[in-house]
C-alpha cells in the first residue's frame, strides 16, 4: 500500500493532489496560529508550506521538462 502511494506521489497527478492537500493543511494551521498565537502552529504552518512549495516546484519541473532522448 505504501509503495503504491509512493509511486502515485511521483506522478504529475500525485504531485498536484499532494500539493493541494498540504495547502489545505497549511491553511488550517495558519488559521489556528493566527487565532491562538501559538508558536507550534506557526512552526507547523512553515513545515507544511515548505512541502507545498516542494510539490508544486517538482510539478512545474515535470510539466516543462523536455526529454532529450
C-alpha positions as CSV (number, residue, x, y, z in Angstrom):
1,X,0.0,0.0,0.0
2,X,2.8,2.4,0.9
3,X,4.6,1.6,-2.3
4,X,1.5,2.4,-4.4
5,X,1.2,5.7,-2.6
6,X,4.8,6.5,-3.2
7,X,4.5,5.7,-6.9
8,X,1.4,7.8,-7.1
9,X,3.2,10.7,-5.4
10,X,5.9,10.6,-8.2
11,X,3.3,11.2,-10.9
12,X,2.1,14.6,-12.1
13,X,-1.4,14.0,-10.7
14,X,0.1,12.8,-7.4
15,X,2.2,15.9,-7.0
16,X,-0.8,18.1,-7.7
17,X,-3.1,16.2,-5.3
18,X,-0.5,16.1,-2.5
19,X,0.2,19.8,-3.1
20,X,-3.4,20.7,-2.7
21,X,-3.9,18.6,0.4
22,X,-0.8,20.1,2.0
23,X,-2.0,23.5,1.0
24,X,-5.3,22.9,2.8
25,X,-3.5,21.6,5.9
26,X,-1.2,24.7,5.8
27,X,-4.2,27.0,5.6
28,X,-5.7,25.2,8.7
29,X,-2.6,25.6,10.7
30,X,-2.1,29.2,9.6
31,X,-5.7,30.0,10.8
32,X,-5.0,28.3,14.1
33,X,-1.7,30.1,14.5
34,X,-3.3,33.5,14.0
35,X,-6.3,32.7,16.2
36,X,-4.4,31.2,19.1
37,X,-1.0,32.8,18.7
38,X,0.8,29.5,19.4
39,X,4.4,29.2,18.0
40,X,3.8,25.5,17.4
41,X,1.1,26.2,14.9
42,X,3.3,28.8,13.2
43,X,6.1,26.1,13.0
44,X,3.7,23.5,11.6
45,X,2.5,26.1,9.1
46,X,6.0,26.7,7.9
47,X,6.8,23.0,7.7
48,X,3.7,22.3,5.5
49,X,4.3,25.4,3.4
50,X,7.8,24.0,2.5
51,X,6.1,20.7,1.5
52,X,3.6,22.6,-0.7
53,X,6.4,24.5,-2.4
54,X,8.4,21.3,-3.0
55,X,5.5,19.5,-4.6
56,X,4.5,22.4,-6.8
57,X,8.1,23.1,-7.9
58,X,8.5,19.4,-8.8
59,X,5.2,19.5,-10.7
60,X,6.3,22.6,-12.6
61,X,9.6,20.9,-13.4
62,X,7.8,17.8,-14.7
63,X,5.4,19.8,-16.8
64,X,8.1,21.8,-18.6
65,X,10.8,19.1,-18.7
66,X,11.6,18.0,-22.2
67,X,13.0,14.6,-22.6
68,X,16.2,14.6,-24.7
69,X,16.5,11.0,-25.9
